[in-house]
Amino acid sequence: MTTRPVTLTFLGASETVTGSKYLLTVGERKILVDAGVFQGEKQWRLKNWEQFPVPPSELTDVLITHAHTDHIGYLPALVEQGFSGPVWLTEGSAAIGEIVLRDAGKLQEEAAKEAKEGGWSKHAEPKPLFDMGGVERTLPLFRTAEVDTDVDLGEGVVARWTRAAHILGSASIRVAVDDTSVLFSGDLGRHDHPILKDRGTPQGARYVLCESTYGDREHPEPEVEHEEMARAITRTIERGGLVVIPAFAVDRTQSVLRTLVQQMREGRIPEVPVVVDSPMALKVLDVYRDDSLGELHEGITVEDFTGIPKLIEANTSKESRALNRRFDPMIIVASSGMAEGGRVLHHLARLLPDKRNCVILTGFQAHGTRGRALEEGAHSVKINGRYIKVRAEIVRDHEFSVHGDASDLLDWLKDLDQAPETLFLTHGEAEVAHTFAERIETELDWNVVVPRYGEVVSLIPGAPDPDDLDLEVPAPPRPGEEPKE
């Protein structure tokens, strides 16, 4: 029987879709599962700057489900605060994570510099959350874990990664310790990812954490794939406009390119220049092109991503800025996917005021992001301290999502070989998570909880109340005491 206390603390992705961080405490050992930054609404972004609930030097391990920023982007901040243990992740996540973190460090430094020079920060000396030095000290901590293979973390703790088919390298993680176990779903892909191999089914666990991003809806299954996107591109080009597609650099840009290749081959859209304006997306594209990791569907080739007659790869800032002098019809694919940063901002600032142009949103847009504002019909959006009038056509293509919908998630749960004592729904906006909880309770009769940010639960029956443990999660800052952004 277990003699060590085992607790789980929800430090992110609780009643929100961002900032995934879960602290698993086993006796004196502290294991962090995912280390994501908060994005979107200011109340969440400010938490990136709060003191971490435990000294990062006391964390013994970090386990990563996948290399999206909201799951891995806080790692350099932990390292700068004293963390020096191993970071366990799949080989695919390590390859993507190196690209993501280096890009994030550069963007952090650039954003702080631009905020100071532009005068739109309330701080005289705005600081980055971490810098490139923190990134370079983080990467040597990576330790790769083979999929579907037990990894002995020592002291009786065993972890196992199972393919999740969300992005390249993504996985669910099951952690077993003594006579208890916890399964972290990570972000789960759909049954039919257009590029990646199908997701696997992990062994069940006593406690399960499942994402709920799309827990209140079903993805559309149109007769013709991406027809709305094809029509929007065609009418925009016909009226002499430009198309901007904000797209996540990891997986989404590659899926968008594959779709554009297919549509041009089939004659559904005109053959116009397609620009990939994201150094990170281009680096990730190289990983997909290589496929030495063996994660792509059989039959997927390089030409499926790059077989566009007029493909332009904008690697440098100079090449990106040069696009501002072009007004000929074209398609610009740029990050970030929620229009929160990156090169897409200067394209939006230039093109949003012209009704001939079009913006196609291709992924989930979190509350508080520019992408969400555009999706909901905002008449203007604030970019780099200035309000930009929105006259361009805004289109949302719902078919690109690689998050499982409610049925996908429910099927994943049903496939587990045991019903958990407790299912925790995370990584979903509060209303969505509670809606999904009601469906699971109705269909499966499971014990379902939507945990609060900072909540601590005991994973050992009969253990002391976690509220009595010496673990403090900082409250939101009071007015006048907000940490620097």
KEVOVO-883083 format. One record per residue (C-alpha): x, y, z; residue in one letter. Coordinates in steps of 0.25 Angstrom, whole numbers, padded with zeros to 4 digits, always signed. Example, Ala and Ser with C-alpha at 12.3 -4.5 7.8 and 13.67 -1.06 7.14 Angstrom:
% KEVOVO-883083
+0049-0018+0031A +0055-0004+0029S 
END
This chain:
% KEVOVO-883083
+0000+0000+0000M +0004+0014-0002T +0011+0021+0010T +0015+0034+0003R +0005+0045+0002P +0001+0048-0013V -0006+0061-0017T -0009+0068-0030L -0010+0083-0031T -0016+0090-0043F -0007+0101-0047L -0013+0104-0060G -0023+0100-0071A -0034+0100-0060S -0047+0106-0065E -0038+0112-0077T -0031+0106-0089V -0018+0112-0086T -0006+0111-0077G -0006+0096-0075S +0002+0092-0062K -0001+0081-0052Y +0007+0079-0040L +0008+0064-0035L +0014+0063-0022T +0019+0049-0017V +0024+0050-0003G +0036+0060-0004E +0036+0059-0019R +0030+0069-0028K +0027+0066-0042I +0021+0076-0052L +0013+0071-0063V +0013+0082-0075D +0019+0096-0073A +0011+0105-0082G +0009+0120-0082V -0004+0127-0080F -0009+0134-0092Q -0022+0142-0096G -0029+0150-0085E -0021+0159-0076K -0025+0152-0063Q -0018+0139-0068W -0006+0146-0075R -0003+0153-0062L -0001+0139-0055K +0011+0137-0064N +0018+0147-0055W +0014+0142-0041E +0023+0135-0032Q +0022+0120-0035F +0015+0113-0024P +0027+0104-0020V +0041+0108-0022P +0045+0103-0036P +0058+0098-0031S +0050+0088-0023E +0043+0082-0035L +0050+0068-0038T +0044+0066-0052D +0036+0072-0063V +0027+0063-0072L +0022+0070-0085I +0010+0065-0093T +0014+0073-0106H +0021+0085-0111A +0010+0096-0112H +0014+0109-0105T +0002+0107-0095D +0008+0094-0091H +0023+0096-0092I +0026+0111-0092G +0028+0114-0078Y +0040+0104-0077L +0051+0115-0078P +0044+0123-0068A +0045+0112-0058L +0060+0110-0062V +0063+0124-0059E +0056+0123-0045Q +0065+0111-0042G +0059+0098-0048F +0070+0089-0053S +0064+0075-0054G +0061+0066-0066P +0050+0070-0076V +0043+0057-0081W +0036+0058-0095L +0035+0050-0107T +0046+0051-0118E +0036+0059-0127G +0032+0068-0116S +0047+0070-0113A +0049+0074-0128A +0037+0083-0129I +0040+0089-0114G +0054+0094-0118E +0048+0102-0129I +0036+0107-0121V +0045+0111-0109L +0055+0118-0117R +0045+0126-0125D +0038+0129-0112A +0050+0135-0106G +0053+0143-0118K +0039+0148-0118L +0039+0151-0103Q +0052+0160-0105E +0046+0167-0117E +0033+0170-0110A +0039+0176-0098A +0048+0185-0107K +0037+0189-0116E +0028+0192-0104A +0039+0201-0099K +0041+0208-0112E +0027+0209-0116G +0023+0215-0102G +0011+0205-0101W +0015+0199-0088S +0012+0205-0074K +0026+0200-0070H +0038+0209-0072A +0047+0197-0074E +0038+0186-0079P +0045+0172-0077K +0043+0159-0084P +0037+0147-0077L +0050+0140-0081F +0061+0142-0091D +0069+0134-0101M +0079+0131-0090G +0068+0124-0082G +0064+0116-0094V +0079+0111-0097E +0080+0107-0082R +0067+0099-0084T +0069+0091-0096L +0080+0082-0090P +0070+0078-0080L +0062+0070-0090F +0061+0055-0088R +0054+0047-0099T +0043+0036-0096A +0039+0026-0106E +0024+0025-0108V +0017+0013-0102D +0029+0009-0093T +0030+0010-0078D +0040+0021-0073V +0046+0019-0059D +0047+0032-0053L +0052+0026-0040G +0047+0025-0026E +0036+0016-0031G +0030+0026-0041V +0027+0021-0055V +0022+0029-0067A +0017+0025-0081R +0014+0033-0093W +0004+0029-0103T +0001+0036-0116R -0010+0046-0116A -0010+0051-0131A -0011+0065-0127H +0002+0071-0133I +0015+0064-0137L +0020+0057-0124G +0008+0060-0116S +0004+0049-0105A -0004+0046-0093S +0004+0042-0081I +0001+0032-0070R +0008+0033-0057V +0008+0021-0047A +0013+0022-0033V +0012+0011-0023D -0003+0007-0023D -0009+0019-0030T -0008+0025-0044S -0012+0037-0052V -0014+0039-0067L -0012+0053-0073F -0019+0053-0087S -0011+0065-0092G -0018+0071-0104D -0025+0060-0112L -0026+0059-0127G -0038+0055-0135R -0040+0041-0141H -0035+0045-0154D -0024+0055-0154H -0020+0059-0168P -0005+0057-0166I -0002+0049-0154L -0003+0035-0150K -0016+0031-0142D -0016+0033-0127R -0014+0022-0118G -0021+0017-0106T -0014+0018-0092P -0016+0009-0081Q -0027+0014-0071G -0023+0020-0058A -0029+0022-0044R -0030+0037-0047Y -0031+0043-0061V -0030+0058-0066L -0036+0060-0079C -0036+0073-0088E -0050+0079-0091S -0047+0089-0102T -0058+0086-0111Y -0066+0078-0100G -0079+0085-0104D -0079+0083-0119R -0077+0074-0131E -0068+0077-0143H -0075+0079-0156P -0074+0068-0166E -0077+0075-0180P -0079+0068-0193E -0067+0076-0199V -0055+0079-0190E -0052+0093-0187H -0062+0098-0197E -0064+0111-0189E -0049+0114-0189M -0048+0111-0204A -0060+0121-0207R -0054+0132-0198A -0041+0131-0205I -0047+0131-0219T -0056+0143-0217R -0045+0151-0210T -0035+0148-0222I -0046+0152-0232E -0048+0166-0225R -0033+0168-0225G -0031+0166-0210G -0021+0158-0201L -0024+0147-0192V -0018+0146-0178V -0018+0133-0171I -0013+0134-0156P -0008+0120-0153A -0001+0113-0142F +0013+0110-0146A +0012+0096-0141V +0003+0086-0149D -0007+0097-0154R +0002+0104-0164T +0006+0090-0170Q -0009+0086-0170S -0013+0099-0177V -0002+0097-0187L -0006+0083-0190R -0021+0088-0192T -0016+0099-0202L -0008+0089-0210V -0020+0080-0211Q -0030+0092-0215Q -0020+0097-0226M -0018+0083-0231R -0033+0082-0232E -0035+0095-0238G -0044+0100-0227R -0035+0113-0224I -0027+0121-0233P -0012+0119-0234E -0007+0131-0227V +0006+0133-0219P +0005+0127-0205V +0014+0133-0194V +0019+0125-0182V +0023+0137-0173D +0028+0130-0160S +0042+0125-0158P +0037+0116-0147M +0026+0110-0157A +0037+0108-0167L +0046+0101-0157K +0035+0092-0153V +0031+0089-0168L +0045+0084-0169D +0043+0074-0158V +0030+0069-0165Y +0037+0068-0178R +0048+0060-0172D +0039+0050-0164D +0050+0042-0159S +0041+0041-0146L +0031+0033-0154G +0019+0040-0149E +0012+0044-0162L +0002+0035-0169H +0007+0026-0180E +0006+0033-0194G +0009+0047-0189I +0020+0053-0197T +0028+0066-0197V +0020+0071-0209E +0007+0070-0201D +0012+0082-0193F +0020+0090-0203T +0014+0086-0217G +0009+0101-0219I +0014+0107-0232P +0017+0120-0226K +0022+0117-0211L +0029+0128-0204I +0037+0125-0191E +0039+0138-0183A +0050+0135-0174N +0056+0148-0170T +0049+0161-0165S +0054+0168-0177K +0046+0158-0186E +0034+0159-0177S +0034+0175-0178R +0036+0174-0193A +0022+0168-0194L +0016+0181-0189N +0020+0187-0202R +0012+0177-0210R -0003+0179-0213F -0005+0168-0224D -0014+0156-0220P -0007+0146-0211M -0009+0137-0199I -0001+0140-0186I +0000+0129-0176V +0006+0135-0163A +0006+0133-0148S +0001+0134-0138S -0012+0126-0139G -0019+0135-0130M -0013+0148-0135A -0007+0150-0122E +0007+0153-0127G +0017+0150-0138G +0018+0155-0152R +0003+0153-0155V +0001+0166-0147L +0007+0175-0157H -0001+0168-0168H -0014+0170-0161L -0011+0185-0158A -0009+0188-0173R -0020+0179-0179L -0031+0179-0169L -0036+0193-0173P -0038+0189-0187D -0052+0182-0190K -0045+0175-0202R -0037+0167-0193N -0040+0155-0185C -0036+0148-0172V -0038+0133-0170I -0037+0128-0156L -0033+0113-0155T -0033+0110-0141G -0039+0111-0127F -0039+0126-0123Q -0038+0128-0108A -0045+0138-0100H -0037+0151-0100G -0030+0149-0112T -0030+0158-0125R -0034+0145-0133G -0046+0144-0124R -0050+0158-0125A -0049+0157-0140L -0058+0144-0140E -0068+0151-0132E -0069+0163-0141G -0061+0174-0135A -0061+0187-0142H -0047+0190-0138S -0035+0183-0132V -0023+0188-0124K -0010+0185-0130I +0003+0191-0125N -0004+0202-0117G -0013+0206-0129R -0027+0203-0132Y -0029+0197-0146I -0042+0198-0153K -0048+0185-0158V -0054+0185-0172R -0048+0173-0177A -0056+0160-0179E -0055+0151-0167I -0057+0136-0169V -0056+0124-0159R -0052+0110-0165D -0056+0100-0154H -0050+0088-0161E -0035+0090-0157F -0037+0088-0143S -0028+0076-0138V -0035+0076-0124H -0045+0065-0123G -0059+0069-0122D -0069+0064-0111A -0071+0051-0118S -0056+0049-0120D -0053+0052-0106L -0064+0043-0101L -0059+0031-0109D -0045+0033-0104W -0051+0032-0090L -0059+0020-0093K -0047+0013-0099D -0040+0013-0086L -0039-0001-0079D -0045+0004-0066Q -0054+0015-0061A -0046+0025-0052P -0050+0028-0038E -0050+0043-0042T -0049+0049-0056L -0044+0064-0056F -0048+0072-0068L -0037+0082-0071T -0033+0091-0083H -0047+0097-0086G -0054+0109-0083E -0063+0108-0071A -0076+0107-0077E -0071+0097-0088V -0065+0088-0077A -0077+0088-0069H -0086+0085-0081T -0077+0073-0084F -0077+0068-0070A -0092+0067-0070E -0091+0059-0083R -0081+0049-0077I -0089+0048-0064E -0101+0045-0072T -0095+0035-0082E -0084+0028-0073L -0089+0031-0059D -0075+0035-0055W -0070+0044-0044N -0067+0057-0052V -0060+0069-0046V -0057+0083-0052V -0045+0087-0044P -0042+0101-0040R -0029+0108-0042Y -0020+0106-0030G -0029+0094-0025E -0021+0083-0018V -0027+0069-0017V -0022+0056-0010S -0020+0044-0019L -0019+0035-0007I -0032+0030+0000P -0032+0034+0015G -0021+0044+0013A -0021+0057+0021P -0028+0069+0015D -0019+0075+0004P -0024+0089+0009D -0015+0086+0022D -0003+0084+0014L +0008+0095+0013D +0006+0099-0002L +0001+0113-0005E -0004+0117-0019V -0003+0132-0020P -0016+0140-0021A -0018+0149-0033P -0011+0163-0031P -0018+0174-0024R -0020+0187-0031P -0007+0195-0032G +0001+0182-0029E +0000+0176-0043E +0014+0169-0047P +0021+0174-0059K +0017+0169-0073E 
END
